[in-house]
Amino acid sequence: MTKTKSKLERQAEAAGAPAFTARHMFANITARKARLLADLVRGQPVNRALVMLDRSPQRAAVLVAGVVRSAVANAENKTGGSLDLNDLYVSTARVDGGPLLGGHMRWRAGAKGRAMPYRKLTSHIHISLSPLAAASAGEQASTPAAAGEQDG
């Protein structure tokens, strides 16, 4: 089974920047709650993202922080320790909805002897890290200040 890649992951591969990914499948939290924190850390340096997640009171912060730490460990193992981990940033943070927990609806007692359904939702958390140098190399060449420094 082949893994489908997001548009941002395909763009990062086309640019030649290595992406270090980690994911938590079937996380026991709704996608809507986890997306709030994924949006918070997207585009942030790894150190800042981990500090923000550690100080966040939401329950999803623990899950997202664990995936970020796993991606950092993947980057360290993949490069053999030659990459400076302080130069990584969160390039992609995506949370997709997963299946119902246990695969079926739950039931609880309702008014007048009725049964009321409820759903326990899961989610899939995907995090990709990229080096800062790869992201800022294209931006520095296009800025006038960088062009002026190269001339003189």
Buried (B, 14 or more C-beta within 10 A) or exposed (E): EEEEBEEBBEBBEEEEBBBBBBBBEEBEBBBEBBBBBBEBBBEBBBEEBBEBBEEBEBEBBEBBBBBBBBBBEBBBEEBEEEBEBEBBBBBBBBBBBBEEEEEEEEEEEEEEEEEEEEEEBBBBBBBBBBBBEBBEEEEEEEEEEEEEEEEE
